[in-house]
C-alpha cells in the first residue's frame, strides 16, 4: 500500500500521513482508531501497552471490574489469582465430564 493509499484509507492528507510516519507529528486518536479498525490491530496496546483480550462489549460490568482490579494488584497476587481460577476451572471441567 502506498503512502497516498494509506492516507486516503485513513482520511488524512498524504502530507499528514508523511508527518506521522516520519515522526514529525503525533497521530490523532481518531486516526489510530481508524487504522486499528481498518487493519485489525489493538489500538489500546499501541497507546498504553495493554492488550485487549475481548471486544469491550463482550465484557459484563462485573467482568470489566474484575479485570481492572486484577491489574492493580501486585504480580505475586496476580499469580495466586490465576492459580485459583485455573483450579476452579479444572474442577468445573471435571464436573461436566
Secondary structure, 3 states (H helix, E strand, C coil): CCHHHHHHHHCCCHHHHHHHHHCCCCCCHHHHHHHHHHHCCCHHHHHHCCCCCCCHHHCCHHHHHHHHHHCCCCHHHHHHHHHHHHHHHHHHHHHCC
